[in-house]
C-alpha cells in the first residue's frame, strides 16, 4: 500500500489541478475503482488494475507486460499496429479509445452521478494510469 500512496502523491504534485492536497485526493480517487470492482463487483484483480493504453494503434513497449500483446489480434492488424493507427497525430486524449479499467470506472461513477468536480480533477481520475514517454 505504501508504494501506491507514493505513486499517487508524486502524480498529484505534477498534475494540472490547483492545490497540492486536492491533487492527491483526485489522483487517489481513481484507485477506489480497484476496491469497488474487485470487492463489490467481484471482478478478478487482473481485469481492473494496471496501465491503461490507447486502442486502435500499436501497443507501446513501455506498457507493463507488453510481451503479451503479441497474442492480441490488433498487433497483427495493418492499421492498428502502426504508431498512429486509426488516429490523426495530435487528436487529443478525448478522441482516443482507451482500454477500460479502474480509472475509467471511477470517472464513469463521477460523471454518471452528477459530479461537481472540475474537469482537471476528472482528467486526473480518468488518465492517472496512462503513462506517456
Phi and psi in degrees as GROMACS dihedral restraints (atoms count N, CA, C in turn):
[ dihedral_restraints ]
;  ai    aj    ak    al  type     phi  dphi    fc
    3     4     5     6     1   -60.4    20    10
    4     5     6     7     1   -39.9    20    10
    6     7     8     9     1   -62.7    20    10
    7     8     9    10     1   -43.4    20    10
    9    10    11    12     1   -58.1    20    10
   10    11    12    13     1   -45.5    20    10
   12    13    14    15     1   -65.1    20    10
   13    14    15    16     1   -40.9    20    10
   15    16    17    18     1   -62.3    20    10
   16    17    18    19     1   -42.5    20    10
   18    19    20    21     1   -61.6    20    10
   19    20    21    22     1   -45.4    20    10
   21    22    23    24     1   -66.7    20    10
   22    23    24    25     1   -40.1    20    10
   24    25    26    27     1   -64.7    20    10
   25    26    27    28     1   -43.8    20    10
   27    28    29    30     1   -60.9    20    10
   28    29    30    31     1   -46.9    20    10
   30    31    32    33     1   -63.4    20    10
   31    32    33    34     1   -44.8    20    10
   33    34    35    36     1   -59.4    20    10
   34    35    36    37     1   -37.8    20    10
   36    37    38    39     1   -69.3    20    10
   37    38    39    40     1   -23.6    20    10
   39    40    41    42     1  -101.2    20    10
   40    41    42    43     1     1.2    20    10
   42    43    44    45     1   -80.8    20    10
   43    44    45    46     1   174.5    20    10
   45    46    47    48     1   -89.7    20    10
   46    47    48    49     1    -3.8    20    10
   48    49    50    51     1   -73.4    20    10
   49    50    51    52     1   164.3    20    10
   51    52    53    54     1   -94.9    20    10
   52    53    54    55     1   141.7    20    10
   54    55    56    57     1    87.2    20    10
   55    56    57    58     1   119.2    20    10
   57    58    59    60     1   -57.5    20    10
   58    59    60    61     1   -47.9    20    10
   60    61    62    63     1   -62.8    20    10
   61    62    63    64     1   -38.3    20    10
   63    64    65    66     1   -64.9    20    10
   64    65    66    67     1   -40.6    20    10
   66    67    68    69     1   -61.4    20    10
   67    68    69    70     1   -42.1    20    10
   69    70    71    72     1   -64.5    20    10
   70    71    72    73     1   -42.2    20    10
   72    73    74    75     1   -63.0    20    10
   73    74    75    76     1   -46.5    20    10
   75    76    77    78     1   -64.2    20    10
   76    77    78    79     1   -41.2    20    10
   78    79    80    81     1   -64.6    20    10
   79    80    81    82     1   -41.8    20    10
   81    82    83    84     1   -72.5    20    10
   82    83    84    85     1   -27.5    20    10
   84    85    86    87     1   -58.5    20    10
   85    86    87    88     1   -36.5    20    10
   87    88    89    90     1   -62.3    20    10
   88    89    90    91     1   -33.5    20    10
   90    91    92    93     1   -71.9    20    10
   91    92    93    94     1   -13.0    20    10
   93    94    95    96     1   -62.0    20    10
   94    95    96    97     1   -26.9    20    10
   96    97    98    99     1   -59.9    20    10
   97    98    99   100     1   -31.0    20    10
   99   100   101   102     1   -62.6    20    10
  100   101   102   103     1   -44.8    20    10
  102   103   104   105     1   -68.4    20    10
  103   104   105   106     1   -47.0    20    10
  105   106   107   108     1   -63.3    20    10
  106   107   108   109     1   -39.6    20    10
  108   109   110   111     1   -79.2    20    10
  109   110   111   112     1   -32.5    20    10
  111   112   113   114     1   -87.7    20    10
  112   113   114   115     1   -38.8    20    10
  114   115   116   117     1   -84.3    20    10
  115   116   117   118     1   -49.8    20    10
  117   118   119   120     1   -94.4    20    10
  118   119   120   121     1   -32.7    20    10
  120   121   122   123     1   -87.1    20    10
  121   122   123   124     1   -10.9    20    10
  123   124   125   126     1    58.7    20    10
  124   125   126   127     1    31.3    20    10
  126   127   128   129     1   -88.7    20    10
  127   128   129   130     1   149.5    20    10
  129   130   131   132     1   -68.1    20    10
  130   131   132   133     1   152.3    20    10
  132   133   134   135     1   -54.3    20    10
  133   134   135   136     1   -41.2    20    10
  135   136   137   138     1   -63.9    20    10
  136   137   138   139     1   -20.9    20    10
  138   139   140   141     1   -83.9    20    10
  139   140   141   142     1   -11.7    20    10
  141   142   143   144     1  -125.2    20    10
  142   143   144   145     1   -11.7    20    10
  144   145   146   147     1  -112.8    20    10
  145   146   147   148     1   164.9    20    10
  147   148   149   150     1   111.8    20    10
  148   149   150   151     1  -176.1    20    10
  150   151   152   153     1   -69.1    20    10
  151   152   153   154     1   149.3    20    10
  153   154   155   156     1  -101.5    20    10
  154   155   156   157     1   152.7    20    10
  156   157   158   159     1  -150.9    20    10
  157   158   159   160     1   156.4    20    10
  159   160   161   162     1   -72.5    20    10
  160   161   162   163     1   144.9    20    10
  162   163   164   165     1  -102.7    20    10
  163   164   165   166     1   154.6    20    10
  165   166   167   168     1    88.8    20    10
  166   167   168   169     1     9.5    20    10
  168   169   170   171     1  -148.4    20    10
  169   170   171   172     1   174.0    20    10
  171   172   173   174     1   -58.7    20    10
  172   173   174   175     1   143.9    20    10
  174   175   176   177     1   -79.7    20    10
  175   176   177   178     1   121.1    20    10
  177   178   179   180     1   -68.1    20    10
  178   179   180   181     1   141.8    20    10
  180   181   182   183     1   -66.5    20    10
  181   182   183   184     1   -13.5    20    10
  183   184   185   186     1   -81.3    20    10
  184   185   186   187     1    -9.3    20    10
  186   187   188   189     1   -68.0    20    10
  187   188   189   190     1   135.9    20    10
  189   190   191   192     1   -56.6    20    10
  190   191   192   193     1   135.0    20    10
  192   193   194   195     1    59.2    20    10
  193   194   195   196     1    39.9    20    10
  195   196   197   198     1   -52.5    20    10
  196   197   198   199     1   -33.0    20    10
  198   199   200   201     1   -58.4    20    10
  199   200   201   202     1   -24.8    20    10
  201   202   203   204     1   -77.9    20    10
  202   203   204   205     1   -12.1    20    10
  204   205   206   207     1   -71.2    20    10
  205   206   207   208     1   -13.9    20    10
  207   208   209   210     1   -61.4    20    10
  208   209   210   211     1   -23.5    20    10
  210   211   212   213     1   -88.8    20    10
  211   212   213   214     1    -5.7    20    10
  213   214   215   216     1   -81.8    20    10
  214   215   216   217     1   128.4    20    10
  216   217   218   219     1   -55.9    20    10
  217   218   219   220     1   -29.3    20    10
  219   220   221   222     1   -63.5    20    10
  220   221   222   223     1   -26.3    20    10
  222   223   224   225     1   -69.1    20    10
  223   224   225   226     1   -16.5    20    10
  225   226   227   228     1  -107.2    20    10
  226   227   228   229     1    -2.7    20    10
  228   229   230   231     1   -76.1    20    10
  229   230   231   232     1   130.0    20    10
  231   232   233   234     1   -62.7    20    10
  232   233   234   235     1   -24.0    20    10
  234   235   236   237     1   -94.1    20    10
  235   236   237   238     1   -48.6    20    10
  237   238   239   240     1   -67.6    20    10
  238   239   240   241     1   -17.7    20    10
  240   241   242   243     1   -93.6    20    10
  241   242   243   244     1     8.1    20    10
  243   244   245   246     1   -95.9    20    10
  244   245   246   247     1   164.2    20    10
  246   247   248   249     1   -53.4    20    10
  247   248   249   250     1   -51.7    20    10
  249   250   251   252     1   -91.5    20    10
  250   251   252   253     1   -20.0    20    10
  252   253   254   255     1    54.8    20    10
  253   254   255   256     1  -124.5    20    10
  255   256   257   258     1   -85.9    20    10
  256   257   258   259     1     3.4    20    10
  258   259   260   261     1  -107.5    20    10
  259   260   261   262     1   154.0    20    10
  261   262   263   264     1   -88.7    20    10
  262   263   264   265     1   143.3    20    10
  264   265   266   267     1   -52.2    20    10
  265   266   267   268     1   130.5    20    10
  267   268   269   270     1    76.0    20    10
  268   269   270   271     1    21.6    20    10
  270   271   272   273     1   -71.0    20    10
  271   272   273   274     1   -17.7    20    10
  273   274   275   276     1    91.3    20    10
  274   275   276   277     1   148.7    20    10
  276   277   278   279     1   -62.6    20    10
  277   278   279   280     1   -28.0    20    10
  279   280   281   282     1   -68.2    20    10
  280   281   282   283     1   -14.1    20    10
  282   283   284   285     1  -106.5    20    10
  283   284   285   286     1     9.5    20    10
  285   286   287   288     1  -111.0    20    10
  286   287   288   289     1   134.3    20    10
  288   289   290   291     1   -82.5    20    10
  289   290   291   292     1   123.0    20    10
  291   292   293   294     1  -106.5    20    10
  292   293   294   295     1   157.1    20    10
  294   295   296   297     1   -62.3    20    10
  295   296   297   298     1   153.3    20    10
  297   298   299   300     1   -97.5    20    10
  298   299   300   301     1   140.3    20    10
  300   301   302   303     1  -164.8    20    10
  301   302   303   304     1  -160.3    20    10
  303   304   305   306     1   -63.4    20    10
  304   305   306   307     1   -31.9    20    10
  306   307   308   309     1   -65.6    20    10
  307   308   309   310     1   -49.9    20    10
  309   310   311   312     1   -66.4    20    10
  310   311   312   313     1   -32.9    20    10
  312   313   314   315     1   -59.8    20    10
  313   314   315   316     1   -48.7    20    10
  315   316   317   318     1   -67.5    20    10
  316   317   318   319     1   -34.1    20    10
  318   319   320   321     1   -60.8    20    10
  319   320   321   322     1   -45.7    20    10
  321   322   323   324     1   -65.8    20    10
  322   323   324   325     1   -39.6    20    10
  324   325   326   327     1   -58.0    20    10
  325   326   327   328     1   -45.2    20    10
  327   328   329   330     1   -65.5    20    10
  328   329   330   331     1   -50.8    20    10
  330   331   332   333     1   -71.2    20    10
  331   332   333   334     1   -34.1    20    10
  333   334   335   336     1   -76.6    20    10
  334   335   336   337     1   -12.4    20    10
  336   337   338   339     1  -111.8    20    10
  337   338   339   340     1    24.6    20    10
  339   340   341   342     1    67.1    20    10
  340   341   342   343     1    41.5    20    10
  342   343   344   345     1   -57.8    20    10
  343   344   345   346     1   151.3    20    10
  345   346   347   348     1  -109.1    20    10
  346   347   348   349     1    12.8    20    10
  348   349   350   351     1   -65.0    20    10
  349   350   351   352     1   144.1    20    10
  351   352   353   354     1   -68.5    20    10
  352   353   354   355     1   159.4    20    10
  354   355   356   357     1   -58.7    20    10
  355   356   357   358     1   -33.5    20    10
  357   358   359   360     1   -63.0    20    10
  358   359   360   361     1   -38.8    20    10
  360   361   362   363     1   -67.2    20    10
  361   362   363   364     1   -42.8    20    10
  363   364   365   366     1   -63.9    20    10
  364   365   366   367     1   -37.2    20    10
  366   367   368   369     1   -61.8    20    10
  367   368   369   370     1   -45.6    20    10
  369   370   371   372     1   -61.7    20    10
  370   371   372   373     1   -45.3    20    10
  372   373   374   375     1   -61.1    20    10
  373   374   375   376     1   -45.1    20    10
  375   376   377   378     1   -74.0    20    10
  376   377   378   379     1   -33.5    20    10
  378   379   380   381     1  -116.0    20    10
  379   380   381   382     1    14.3    20    10
  381   382   383   384     1   -71.8    20    10
  382   383   384   385     1   -11.9    20    10
  384   385   386   387     1  -105.1    20    10
  385   386   387   388     1    13.7    20    10
  387   388   389   390     1  -104.4    20    10
  388   389   390   391     1   115.4    20    10
  390   391   392   393     1  -107.9    20    10
  391   392   393   394     1   128.5    20    10
  393   394   395   396     1  -104.2    20    10
  394   395   396   397     1   148.0    20    10
